Structures are given as structure tokens and as C-alpha cells.
């Protein structure tokens, strides 16, 4: 049970960082298209 919970937490962190990178890429393309 504890192992499963720890694995979930790590998975959630990976998902969060992935979304963060995606958001940064989207913001970068939006800024570059403006200028």
C-alpha cells in the first residue's frame, strides 16, 4: 500500500513537470509569433 502511494506521488510529479514543459513551449511559441 505504501509503495503504491509513493509510486503514485512520483507519477504525479512527472505529470506536473510534463505539463509545465508543455505550457512553457506554448508560451514560447506565442511570444515568438507576436514579435
C-alpha positions in Angstrom: 0.0 0.0 0.0 2.7 2.4 1.0 4.8 1.5 -2.1 1.8 2.1 -4.3 1.2 5.6 -2.8 4.9 6.5 -3.3 4.7 5.4 -6.9 1.6 7.5 -7.4 3.3 10.6 -6.0 6.3 10.1 -8.3 3.9 9.7 -11.2 2.1 12.9 -10.3 5.3 14.8 -10.1 6.4 13.6 -13.5 2.9 14.5 -14.9 3.2 18.0 -13.4 6.7 18.6 -14.8 5.5 17.4 -18.2 2.6 19.9 -18.2 4.9 22.6 -17.1 7.2 22.0 -20.1 4.3 21.9 -22.4 3.0 25.2 -21.1 6.4 26.8 -21.4 6.6 25.6 -25.1 3.2 27.1 -25.8 4.1 30.4 -24.2 7.4 30.5 -26.1 5.6 30.0 -29.5 3.0 32.6 -28.6 5.7 35.2 -27.7 7.8 34.4 -30.8 4.7 34.7 -33.0 3.8 38.1 -31.5 7.2 39.7 -32.2 
